[in-house]
Amino acid sequence: MIQNGNTVGFSGFTPAGAAKAVPLALAERARGEHRAGREFRIGVMTGASTGPSLDGALSAADAISFRTPYQSDPGLRAQINEGKVQFFDMHLSMMPQAIRCGHLGPVHFAVVEACDVTDGGAIVLTDSVGASPTFCRMAERVIVELNRRHPPTLFGMHDIYEPDDPPHRREIPIYSVADRIGSPVISVSPSKIAGVVEVEMDDDSAEFSPPTPVTARIGANVADFLVREMDRGRIPKRFLPLQAGVGNVSNSVMEAIGRHDDIKPFQMYTEVLQDSVLHLIMEGRITFASACALTLSRKMQDLLYGNSDFFRARIVLRPQEITNNAEVVRRLGIISINTALEADLFGNVNSTHVMGRNMMNGIGGSGDFTRNGFLSIFVCPSTAKKGVISSIVPLVSHQDHSEHSVQVIVTEQGVADLRGLSPAERARRIIENCAHPDYRDDLREQLDSMKGGHEPLSLESAFAFHQRLRETGTMRRHERVMADAEY
């Protein structure tokens, strides 16, 4: 059914809930077409990143012509950076509206994973929502992957809601984290469903590493900072909902916040729930969590599925244009915590591009929360690649989040609260509180050499750290190491 040149919207937000059987079959078909000398490549849209069964399989088969809005597969990343796949990096909250308004062209097929589907076309999704409701509405045909790995008892965990498009849009009626405003199912006309593929396949879930001393210190620094903010009356004693990114650093941050004696039980309004969050829900430290996906280890997924009633009362899964919606994020007063690749002396953050040119994963939802949150925090280790790279640089090589949006930067070295500071004051605070000691003198010299102007920036030396890394394999002065291809 799916032809060369088609655009396909696949379910999935991280590997959670991603279609798997159809992409694997498409990859095999693409190889056969290529062996026969025929072109076979499709445009791929998803909610966010996926896993080896989707992005990995299709990219390995050279079957992707266009990709949006976010990815994390090493093979696909290489093809994007080589120019073989055209990649459109965009804020995740904007994806569904862009599709409905035709900005990304027609959607020929939607392929969505479900744990149940009725004769009347009611689709119960699995462990993510992403952009699936919009894919199903806008696609010419829908293919359902009915995955028996996910039990039908997930019914009731989803809250499917699409806002009207301008000029008819009304407020999104979410006034507390636990509000439910939509339907538990996606409703599709049965005549539009092209087929149901019955499978039993695990998610391509990644196992996260245990905390390291560095990530644990970052988590403790974030938790201690938030407690100080409460003590000063700048965060309510009852706390505020949290948003946290994905990965080992975020897991450590959530563990530290959840275990802190001075932080009362709290709620989350975020994109992805990881293992650490489920532990905190079971312990009563998190009282309710609204998310777009459950990115869990196999062990934790089995635990959730074995206790569906318990978790259904404490978790709701929503579309990404609702979890990341600026209106809701600002109304609820979200504290956002996201990860940076690098930050500069003025508070600008790069979260997408290595050395300013090579795409890592994409901006994802970090901008949605950073620009609209009550408090925007970025975290990262102060160095990378065993210290040869400083995450604090004179000027970021690519800017995703500007100094006007970034309020707090945290590394294992400490916390730089940038609110109310001039550019020169921000630079001093970032150097003294966040930079690694091996790089502080160099950064101080960089700053001292920048005379005049509101933003003390020297164009001649702005990228001195990056240039040194390219030439010697390290950002440290007077040292040469074997250069890594990528950091």
N, C-alpha and C positions, 0 to 999 in steps of 0.2 A: 504493500500500500504506500509506504513512504518512498518518495522518489528523489533522485538527485536534484539538488537545488531547493528542496523543501526546507521550511523552517519548523522546528519541533520544540515545543515547550515541555520539558520534562519536570516531573515532581522532584523535590529534594531541596533541602536546606541544610548544608553539610551532608555527609553520606546518609543521614537520617531521612527516611522516607523517599529516598531517590529511586527512580525506576532503574531496574537492573537487567531483567531478562530481555526486554526489547532492545536496549542499547547494545548488549552483547551480541544479539542476533544481527543487528545493523552493522556492527563492526565486522562480523564474519562475512556478511553480504558485500560490504565495501571491499574487503580483500579479494573476493571472487570477481567483482566488477573490475578492479584494478588489474588483476591477472589477465582478464579478457581484453584489457586495453580501453576500458570505458571509465569515464569519470563518475565518481560517487562521493559527494560531500554534501553535508547538510548544515544549516544554521542551527545552533544549539542555544536555547535559553533555559535557564533554571531559576530557582529561587536564590541560590547562592552557590557555594562549592558543592561538589558531589564526592565521588570516590572512584576507585579503580574500575568498577563495573560500568561506569558511565563515561566520565571524562577520560579516565585512563584507557579504557578499551577503544573508544572512538578516536582518540588522538593517536594511539598506537597503530590504528588501521588507516590513518590519514583520511579520516572521514568527516572532519570538522572544517567548515569554511569560515564560520563566524561564531563568536562566543560572547555572551554577556549574561549576568553582570559581574560575576565573581568566580574565581576558580582557585584550586590549590594543588592541582596535580602536577608533579614534576615534568612528565612528558609533555603535557599541554603547555605548561609554562615555557618550556624550551621552544616549542613551535611558535608561540606568541612572540617571544623575543627574537626569533629568527625571521619573523614576518610571514610565516606560512599560514598562520591563523589570525584573522583580524579580530581584535579584542576590544570591546567597548566597555570601559570601566565606569560604573555609575553607582550613585547612592541607591541602596536597596529599597528604600521607601518609595523611590520614584519609578521603579520598574513596572508595577502593574498599571499605573496611569499611562505610562509611555506606550504600553501595549494596547490599551483600550483606545487611545487617541491615534493609533496608527503610526507612531513615530518610529517604530522598529519593523514596520512592514507587516504583511499578513502572517498569521500562525496557521500552518496547514494541518498540524496534528498536535494534540496534547497527549502525553503518555504519563499517566499518574498511577502511583502505587496506592492500593486500598487494602483494608482488612475486611471490607464487606461492600457489596453492591446489590441493590435491589432490582427487581424487574422494572420498577418505575424510574430507574436512573438515579437513585440516591446513592452517592458514593461516600463511604466512611474512610477517611484517610488513615494513614498509619502514624508514624512518630514525627511527622513534620507537616506544616501547611505551606509555607513559602508563598509562591505565586500561583499555586495550583488552581484556586478558584477562578482567577482571571484567565489562565491558560484554557481551562475547560469552557469558559464562556466565549472566548474569542476564537478558539480553534474551529476549523471546518469539521474535523472528526476527532473523536476521543478514543484512545485505547487504554483500557484499565488493566493494570497488573494486579491481580488478586493474590496477595502474598499471604499464605497460610502461616508464615512465621509470626505474623502479628495477629493477635486474637481479636475477634469482633467486639470483645468487651471494652475496647478503646472508644466505642460509641459514647458520646457525651463529653469527651475530653476536648473536642474541637469547638471553636466559636467562629464560624465562617461568616464574614461580613465584608462587603465591598461598598465603599462610599459612592454616591452619585458623582459624576464628573461635572466640572464647572460648565455653565454658571448655575447649576442646580444643587450644588453640594451644600449639605447642612452640617452642623457640628457632629462629631463622632461622640456618641453618648457614653463614654467611659469616664466615670468620675472617681472610681477607685479601682485598684489593681484587679479585684476579683469580679468586677462587673462583666456579665455576659450579655451580648447585644445581638447575636446573630443566630445561625442555625448550626446544629451538630453535623450536618452533611452538606456536600456539594450536590446540587440538583441539576441534572443534565437530561435533556430529552432522550429517551431510549433510542430514537431514530438517529441520533448523532453519535452513539457509541458504536464504533467500528468493530470492536472485538474485546473479549475478556481473556487475558492470558493468565492461567492458573499456575502459580509457582510456590515454592517454599524456599526462600533465600534469606540469609542473614544480611543485615546492613554491613557495609564496608567500614565498620567502626574502628577507629584508631585507639590504641591503648595509650593513655597519657603517662608520662614518667612521674615518679614520686618527686616531691619538692626537693630542691637542692638548697644548700645554705644561702645562695644568692636569691632564689625565688622566695624562700621563706622570709628573708630579710625585707624584700620588697613588700610582701604581704603584711608583715608587721608594721612597716613604715606607713602603709596606707591606713591600716586599722587605727594606729595611734593618732594619725593626723585627723581622722574622722571623729575620734573621741575628743580631741582637743577642740575641734569645731563645735561639737555639742556643748562642751564646757563653756565655751565663749558665747553660746547662745546663737550661733550662726547656722546650726542645724537643729531642728526640733529634737527634744529629748526622746520623743517617740520614734525618731529616725525618719528616713525617707526611703522610697523604693530604690533599689539598685539595678543598674545594668552593668554587665561585665562581658568582656569579649571571650574568645575561645582560646584554649591552649594551656600550657603548663603554668605560665605566670599567672593567668587569670584564676586557675584552680588554686594556686597558692594564696592569692589575694582573698578569694572567697573563704578558704579555710581559716585564714587569719581573722577576717571580719566575723565569721560565724562563731569562732571560739573566744572572741574577746569578751571578758566579763562585763565590761561597761557598755556594751552595745546590746540593747534589748532585742527580742525576736522581731524580725523585720520581713518585708516583702520584696519580691523582685518583679521588675517589668523590663524584660530583656529579650534578646533574640534566641539564645541557646542555653539550655540547661545541661550541665555536665554532671559527672558522678558526685562531685563535691556538694552540689546543690541538693541532690536527692538525700545524701547523708544528713544534711542540715534540716531538710524537711522532716525526715523521720525522727530527728531529735527535737523537733519543735522549735528550732532556732529560726527557720524560715516558715512563716505561717501560710503564705500563698505565693505562687509563682505564675506569672503570665509570660509565655514565650512563643516562639515560632517553631522550635524543634527541640527534640530530646536526643542529644548526642551522647550516648551512653556506651560504656563497655558492655560486653555480652552478659556479664554477671549482674550488673545493675539493671539492664533491660529485663532480664528474667525476673528480678526482684519486683520491678514495677508491674510487669504483666501478671505476676502472681498475687499482687495486691492492688488490683485496678480500682476497687471501690475507695480505698484509702487515698490513692493519689488523684483520682478523678475529683475528689472534693478539695484538692489543694493545688491542682495544676490546670491551666487552660492553655490551649494551643491556638494561636491566631495567625491570619495572613501577615506577611511582612509589611505591607503598607499600613497595618494597624499597630503592630508591635513597634515599628520605627517611626510612627507618625509624629510630625513636629508638634501638632496641636496637643496630642495626648501626652507626649514626653514633657512638654512645658507645663501643662495643667497639673500633672501628678508630681512635678518637682523631682525628676529622676537624677540621681547621682550616677554619672557615667564614668566607667573605668575601662579604658582601651589601651592597646599595646602599640608602641611606636617602634619603627626601625631605627630612627634617629631623631634627635631634637637639636635645635640650634640655640645660640645664646639669647635669642629674643623670644623664644617660645614657639616658634614654628615647628611643625611636626611632619615628618615623612613616614607614611605607613605603607607605602606601596612599591617604591622603586629602589632597587639596589644601584648605587653609584649614579642615581639620577636617570637611568635609562632602562634598566632591565626590570620588567614587571615581576613582582613576587607573587601576590595573590589578588590584590585589588583593594579598593577603599571599603568595600562591604557596607556595614551599617554604622561604622565609627563616626562618620560625619553627621549622620542623622541625629545621633545622641549628643555629640560634642557641641554642635551649634545650638541645641535647644535644651540641654540639660540644666538643672539647677546648679550643678557643679560638675565641671569636666576635668577629669584626671587622665593623664597618660603615664603608663608605666613601661619600664624596660631596664634590663641590666645596663650598667654604666659602660661595659665593654663587651665585645664579641670576639669570637675566634681566638680564645685564650689570651685576650688582652691586646691583640695587634690592631684592633679597631675600637675607636671611641664612639660611643653612641651619642655623646654630646660633641657637636662640631660647631665651627664658627658660623656656617650657614648650611641649612639642609640642601641636599642635592636635588630634591624634588619636594614640593610643598603640597600637602593634602589638607592640613589644618593650620590655619594662620594664627598668629599671635593674638588675634582678636577673639578667637574661640577657645584657645587652650588656657586653662586657668591654673592647673597644678601639674607639675612633673615630678615623678617619683622613681628613683633608682634604689639599689641596695645601699647607696651612700647616704641617702636622705631625701628630704622633701623640699621642693621649691614652690612656694605659693606665690604666684605671679600677679595676683589681683591687686590693682591699684598702683602698680609700679611702672615707672618709665622704662623705655628700652634699656638704658644703661643700668638701671637698678635691677631689672630682670636678669641681665647678663651676669652681673656679679652674684646674684643669688643662685643661679643655675650652676655657675662654676663652683662656688663654695659648697653647695649642698648636694649636687647631683653628679658632677663629673668625677671620674676616677682620679685618685691622687697622681697617677702617672702622667695625666694629661693636664692637670690644673695649671701648672706654670706656663705651659705653652698657650693655653686658652687665655690666661691673664695677659700674657704678652700680646696676643692677638687683639684683645680688647684695648689694651693701653696704646696700641699703635693706631687705633681708629679714633682720630681727632675730628671734632666738629660734626654738626648735623644732629638731628633729633635721634636718628637711628645710627649708632656708631658702627658703621659698616665700611670695611675696606674692600673695594672690588678686586684689588690686586691680590689679596690674601684670603678672600672669602672661602675658596675651595682648596686651601693649602693642605688640609688634612686628607682630602680625597685624592689630590694630586700626588701626595707623598705615598699614599697606599698603592696607587697605580704604578708608581715608579720603583718602590722599594719593597712592597708587600706588607707594609705596616704604616699606621698613622703616627707612630712614635718618631721623634727626631733621632738622627744619628744611629739608626738601626736598620738593618736589611734582613728580610726573611723571605722564605719561599712564598710567593703570592698565591693565594687561593683564587680559583676561578670565580667564586661567588661567596658572599657572606650573608 
